Amino acid sequence: MGFVLFSLVGITVLGMLLLLVIFRIYVIKSAQRGAMDKAWKAAQQGPVHDNARLPRTYIMYVLGSGGHTGELCEMIKQQFRPNPRSHRRYLITSGDRHSINAVERLEGLLSKAYPSDANGTSQRDSWDIVHVVRARRVHQPLYTAWFSALQSALSIVQALLCPPEAATGHRLSKGDDKLRVHAAPLTHPNLIVTNGPGTGFIVCLMAFVLKILGFIPTDRCCVLFIETWAHVSTLSLTGKLFYYSRIADLFAVQHEPLAEKTGKRYIGDVTRYGNLLGIRKPFRREVPKSQPEEAYVT
C-alpha cells in the first residue's frame, strides 16, 4: 500500500513538473517569436537610416571555422551601424585560430571606419571574444565524445551567463580578450546569431534550457538562425536540428528554392546586401579627399 501511494505521489509530481515545463516553453516561444515578428515587419518597411538611434543591444555571434566564420563576418560588416551603447560577443571554439584572425580583421576595419572623436569617445560598440570547449574534435572516438560534449555545454553556460565587461571599449593589448569598463555591464544577450556550425545549435539549446529553468529572462537570448549560403535546396545538419526542434525564433534561408521547400523566410544573400535589416548599400569607410575614392571595404 505504501509503495502504491509513493508511486502515485511520484507520478503526480512528475506530471506537475512536466506541465510547468510545457507552460514555460509556451510563454518563452510566444514572447520571443512575437518580438522577432515585430523586428521582421520593421525590416520590411525600408532601409535603416545611418542617423537612426539604435537601441542598446547585446548580440552574440557563434562562429565556426572556415566558411561559416567568413560568411558571418561579412554579414556583420555589411549590416554594421555604429552604436556606442551596444556590445558584440564572438563565441569561438577552442583551437579555432582562423576565427580569431577573422574577427580581429573585421574589428580592425570597423575601428578605422569609425574612429574615436576628438574627445576620445568611441563611435562604435564594444566587443569581446569568448572561447568555449569544442564538443567533439575531428576523429575523436565517440565513447569519449560525451565527456568533451559535457565540458562544452558547461563552458557555453558560463559564456551565456557571464556579462560583458564593457559597454564601450577596446582591446587592452594584443591577445588580451578583456575590455575596459566604461559603463554598467549588459547582462544576457538580446540575440544569438548563428549560420550553421554545430556549436551554434548547442549554444541555442543551452540558452533555451536556461530560460526554462529561469536563469535567463524570457525576453533575452532570442535565436536567429540563418542557413548558410552554401545550401541551396537542402538544409544542413545544423539546419535540420533547428528545423525539427523549433528552438529558433527566426529561421531564415538565402535561396528561394530552399525557402519554397521548407516554408522558411527568404532573405537573399545577406553577405552582399545586408538586407536582413533592410540595408541596401554596402559598407563603406571614409577616405581622405586627397585620395581617389575606393570601392567597398574588403
N, C-alpha and C positions, 0 to 999 in steps of 0.2 A: 504493500500500500504506500509506504514511504517513498519507494523508488518511482512509482507511478506519479505521485504528487510532485516529486522533484523533477521528473521529466516534463510534466505539464508546465511547471513554472519556467523551466529552461526554454521550452518551445515558445512560451508566451513572451519571454524577454527577448529572444532572438527575433520573433515576429515584430515586436515593437521597434527594435533597433533597425530592422530591415525597412519598416515603414518610415522611420526617421531619415534613413539614408536616401530613400526614394524621394521624400519630400524635399530634402536638401538639394538633391540633384535637380529637381524641377525648379526650385527657386533660383538656383545658380544659372541654369541654362536660360530661363525666362529673362532674367535681368541682363545677362551678357549678350544674348542674341538680340534683345531689344536695343541695346546700346550700339551694337555693331550694325544693325539695320539702319539706325539713325545716321551713323557715320557714312554708310554706303549711299544713302539718299543725299546727304550733304555733298558727297564727292561728285554726284551726277549733276549738281547744279552749276558746275563750271569750274574753271581753274582757281587754284588758291592764289590770292594776290601776294606779292612779295612783302607788302607792308601790313599784311593781316596779323593781328595779335594772336599768336598761338597759345593754347592752354599749357599749363605746367604739366609735363608728362615724363614718365619714366618707361622707356621701351627696352626690352631685352631681345637681342638677336642671337639665335642659335646657329652657329657656323659649323659647316662640315668641310672636310679637306677637299681640295681640288675645285671642281666646277661649281659646287654648291656655294662655297665661300665667294668665288669670283662673281657669281650672279647676284648674291645678296648684297655684296659691297657695291656693285654697280647700281643696284636698285636704290640703295641708301643715297648714293651720290646724285642720282637723277632726281630724287624726291626731296633733297635736303633744303630746309629753310632754317635760317638761324633763329635760335630760341634760347637765350641765355638762362631761362628758368627750367630747362629740361635736362634730362640725362639719358645717355645711351650705355647699355651694358652689353658687351660681346661675350657670349658663352663659348668657350673653346675647349675641346677635349685635350687631355694631357698628351704631349708629344707632337701636337699639330703645329709645327713651326710655320708652315705655309700660311695658315690663317692669321697668325700673329703678324707676319710681314705684310699681309694684305691689309689688315686693319691699320697698321702704322702708316702705310702708304696713303690709305684713304683719309685718315685723320690729318696727315700732313698736307694733303690737298685742301681740305676744308679749313685748316688753320691759315694757309696762305690766302685763301679766297676771302676769309672773314677774320682779319687780324684784330687785335685789341685796339680800342680807340685811344685818343691822346691821354685819357685819364687812367689807362690801363685796364679798362673794363672789357671783358670778353664779349663779343657779339654772338657767339655761338654757344651751344650747350656743352656740358661736360660729358666725359665718357670714361669707362674703365673696362678692363679685361678680367674675367674670372675663369679660372681653369677648373674643369670637372674631370673626374676619372672616366676613362674610356670604358664602355660597358663590356666590350669584347675586342681583343686585339686580333689582327689578321692571323689566321691559322691557330688561334688559341683553342685548346681542346674544350669540348662542350661541358665535360664534367668539372672543369674549373671555372667556366664562364659565370656560373651562378654567384660565385664569391665576388668577382670583379663587377658584376651587374649590381650587387648589393652595395658595394663601395661607390659605384657610380650614382645610384639613387640617393645615398646619404650626402654625397658631395653636391648633388643637384638641389636637395632640400636646403642645404646651407646657402647655396647661391641665391635661391628664391627668397629666403628669409633674412639674409644679410643685406641691409640697405646700403646704397652708395655712400661714400664718404664725402661727397661734394655735390652741390647743385650747380656750381660753375667752377671750373678749374682746369688744370693741365698736368702733364706728367712732371714729377719732381726730377727725375733723371731717367736716362735710357735704361730700360729693363725693369724700372720700378712701376708697378701697376697701380700704385696708390695716387690719389688726387689731393690737392689742397682743399681744405674745408672753408667755404665762404658763406654758407647758409645752412639752415636746418636740413638734415638729410631727408630724402624721399624714403618711402617705406617699401611697399611691394610694387612690382611692375604693373603699369596700366595695361600693357600689351606685350605679348610674346609673339615674335615673328619667326617663322621657320619655313624653309623651302625644300625640305626633303631629306636631310641627313637623319639617320636612325636615332641619334641622340635627341633630336627635336621632339620625337614622339614621347620619349621617356620624360623629358623636361615638362611637356604639357600634361602628361598623365600624372606626374607627381604634383604639379600645381593644382590639378583637379582634385586629387585626393586630399591635399592640404586644405582646400576650400570646403570640402565635405566635412572635414574634421574641425573646421572653424579657425584654423591657424592663419588663413588668408581671407580677407573680406570678399564677399561675392561680387563686388564691383571692381575687383582687381584681377590681373593675370588673364585678361581676355586673350583668346588664341586666334591668331591669323595664320592659316596655312596656305601657302602659295605653291602649287605643284611646279616643280622645276620645268624650265622651258624645254629640256631635252625630251620630255614625254609629250608626244603629240596626240596619240589616240588611246593610250593605255595609262593607267595610274602606276606610279612607282610602288614599291613595297610599303614605304612610309605613307604614301598617299592612300593606299588601301587600308592601312591601320587607322588613319584619320577618318576615312570614308565610312568604315563599318563601326568604329567606336563612337563617332559623332561627338568627340570632345572638342573639335574645332568650332569656334563661334562664327568664323567666316572662312569658308573653303573656296579658294579661287584657282582657276586654271588659266593658262596663257595661250591656249589654242582652241579654236571653235569646235573642231571635231570631238575633242575631249569634253568640252562643255556640253555638247549635244548628247554625248554618250552617258555622262554622269549626272547631268542636271545641275551642275555647279556653275557659279558665276564666272563668266568670261571677262577677263580684264585686259587681254592683249599682252604684248611684250613689255613688261614693266621696266626692263633694263634700258629700253630705247626711249620710251615716252614718259615713264613715271606716272602713268595715267591712273594708278590706283587711287591717287589723291586728286585727280583732275588736273594735274600739271602737264602741260603740253610742250613746254620748251626745255631743251637740255640745260644742264647745269653749266654755267659759265663763271669764270673768275675775272676780276678786273685786271686790265693790263695797262701799263703806262702809255700815255698818249704818244710818246716818242717811239714806241714800238708798234709794228703793224698788228692789228687785232687778230689774235689767233683763233683757231677753231675751238671746239669744245674741249674741256678738260678730259684727259685720258688717263 
